Amino acid sequence: MRGAIAGRRPTAADLVESVVAEHRAGHLPDGARLPPVRAIEKQLGISKNTVQSAYDELVARGVCVARERDGVFIATSAATPATAPLARASAPALRALPPLKSPNKSASIQLSSVFIDPALLPREKLAECARSVLRTPGLESFYDAQGYAPLRAQIAERLTARAMPTDPSQVIITTGSQQALDIVVRALATRTVAIEDPVYSHARLLFENLGATIAPLRLDPFSGIDMDHWKRTLDARRPSLLYAITRFQNPTGYSYQTHELEALVRHSEDTGMGVLEDDWGSDMLSEGDYRPTLRSLGGDNVLYANSFTKKLLPSLRVGYLVAPEPLVPTLVAMKRLATLGNPWFTEAILSEFLDRGYYDTHLRAVQTSLDARYAHCVDALREHMPEGCRWTLPGGGPTLWLEVPRSVDLGALSARMRARDVNVESTVDHFAREGGEAPHLHGFRVSYAYCDEEKLTRAIAALGQELRA
Ligand SMILES: Cc1ncc(COP(=O)(O)O)c(C=O)c1O
């Protein structure tokens, strides 16, 4: 067997890799017999067990087949059809969608990211929970479209403790909170949706792609909500749903004042307008959760979405929706039609993570770290930003909004920052721009969740220099 590992005794994994490589290179053709275990044992000076477990693994992977008393052979590949008729079939016509922008990942400092610094993620603890779940019998064959019941109970308990009384039957587990937004708007009988302007861009694009008519509500984080203007717009457009990111709004960092939340609850009670509250930025800074939510102020028309992706692990993709009891069956049906059910395995890992108390320990560590980064970020902005710049002070969530003078060309600034290894995201997609109007804000997000202090200092100092230039 070729490819023996120089300088050390080969392991079973080395043997497997070597056979696979030899087969791919054509040195071990289909049907070729592998040397008997004893021969390899002697040739390489390794134990019989090591060789046997390598052969077992090759059989388990389908690379080899074992024939009793004959030995182990390279499996014969399935025959490939001579023609490929599908290649000639014409593709079905799809709707033309505008291409979705992805963040530029090439720069080493992601100054506008909404994600959490990977260095703060509890990988090992999650791995322990994953191993434990894999050993649990009974997870294999069942799933429930509403989501893993123990996780729904844990979420309900946590929300109840935060002055949002919730029953597990009201919780629907979703693939990130993005799926919560999707199923709610899909389920609407009439799709006119009011959104903040600017707003989380993938919410606006999703609603538009679902055929919703959008009613934008201008949001200026520096002067607050002009409630008279909002009410006039809501009265005129009569949306069936208001989508509101009420705390640490993406992208502005704005948090609604209590009187603004109360006015919206009253409006929704008077008109029957539903509200989907997106609480994406909860739990990130230690002081963040003292601000009220719409859901805590009540109102039978309020649906609430949140997610573990921003504070625990982006790729976990577990979010949730809390809905008034009578709406739950329709929303679950929407989810079932899209996915039948989401992976219970991931939900069970998260449930175990919560159950062991790891999530609370993790949040405390995250909050200590993000509190310090937030303070550092604000200090760095005070030190480096030139006259004419201002920024929001969210006190929670992952990002703030930095407003720069109108004279600054945002595209050119972003290109110059990229040349300095810093990525500043474009914000054009956040604005609804009805009638081609220029956005009323001129700036971008600055992340204190993704960047550590050293990166924040470097990026903000560079930004200050470019803005002065
Ligand atoms: C405000 C807001 N809501 C919801 C989402 C969806 O996130 P996820 O599906 O990861 O929960 C995002 C993602 O960035 C967001 O910014």
The ligand as a Tripos MOL2 file, in Angstrom:
@<TRIPOS>MOLECULE
LIG
   16    16     1     0     0
SMALL
NO_CHARGES

@<TRIPOS>ATOM
      1 C1        -33.2250   42.5710   12.3760 C.3       1 LIG1
      2 C2        -33.0050   41.1750   11.9290 C.ar      1 LIG1
      3 N1        -34.0000   40.3040   12.0420 N.ar      1 LIG1
      4 C3        -33.8660   39.0210   11.6610 C.ar      1 LIG1
      5 C4        -32.6890   38.5840   11.0970 C.ar      1 LIG1
      6 C5        -32.5970   37.1600   10.6620 C.3       1 LIG1
      7 O1        -31.6040   36.5130   11.3610 O.3       1 LIG1
      8 P1        -31.6510   34.9770   11.7370 P.3       1 LIG1
      9 O2        -32.4560   34.3000   10.6970 O.co2     1 LIG1
     10 O3        -30.2370   34.5680   11.7630 O.co2     1 LIG1
     11 O4        -32.3050   34.8960   13.0940 O.co2     1 LIG1
     12 C6        -31.6150   39.4640   10.9510 C.ar      1 LIG1
     13 C7        -30.3490   39.0230   10.3640 C.2       1 LIG1
     14 O5        -29.3890   39.7340   10.2880 O.2       1 LIG1
     15 C8        -31.7810   40.8010   11.3760 C.ar      1 LIG1
     16 O6        -30.8040   41.6860   11.2530 O.3       1 LIG1
@<TRIPOS>BOND
     1     1     2 1
     2     2     3 ar
     3     2    15 ar
     4     3     4 ar
     5     4     5 ar
     6     5     6 1
     7     5    12 ar
     8     6     7 1
     9     7     8 1
    10     8     9 2
    11     8    10 1
    12     8    11 1
    13    12    13 1
    14    12    15 ar
    15    13    14 2
    16    15    16 1
@<TRIPOS>SUBSTRUCTURE
     1 LIG1         1 GROUP 0 **** ****
